[in-house]
Amino acid sequence: MMRDFIAGIIGIAMVATFLGIMVWWVKAVPLIIIVVGVLCLLIYDWIKTLRFGVGGPGR
């Protein structure tokens, strides 16, 4: 579980940095909405993976 936590934090930080730079340069409202939605789904899936595991009942 700790491995998933550390890897998730690193991965989410890297994806958020990349998407943040992209949104900073493009500044289109639909892109911002999509990026925020994707990051929300990413964090939601990460939390479910931490709670139930990779093949848990939530999958």
N, C-alpha and C positions, 0 to 999 in steps of 0.2 A: 504494500500500500504506500509506503514512503517513497518507493521508486516512482510510482505513478504520480504522486504529489509533486515531487521535485521535477520530473520530466514535464508535467503539465504546466507548472509555473514557468519553466524556461521556455517551453513551446508557445504558451499564450503570450508571454512577453515579446518573443521574437515576431510572432504574427501581428500583434498589436503595433509594434514598432514599424514593421513594414507597411501595414495598412494605414497607419497614421501618417507616414511620410507620403504615401500615395494620395491620401485625401488632402493633405496640405498642398500638394502641387496641383491637383485637378480641381478641387473645390466645386463639385457638382452635387446638388442636393440629392438626386437619386442615388449617387454613389455613396454618399454619407449614410443614407438610410440603409442601404444594403450592407455596408461595412458594420454598422452598429448591430444590425440583425444577425449577421454572421458571428460577430464576437459574442453576442448573447447566447446563441445556440452552442457555440464552442464552450463557453463557460458552463452552460447547463449540462452538456454531455460530460464534461470533465467532472462535475460534481456527482452526477449519477454513476460514473465509473468509480469514483472514490468510495461511494456508499455501497454499491452492489457488486463491484468487480466487473471484469470484462465480460463474463458470460452470466451475470446475475439475473435475477427475476425482472429487472427493469428493462431488459433487452428483448 
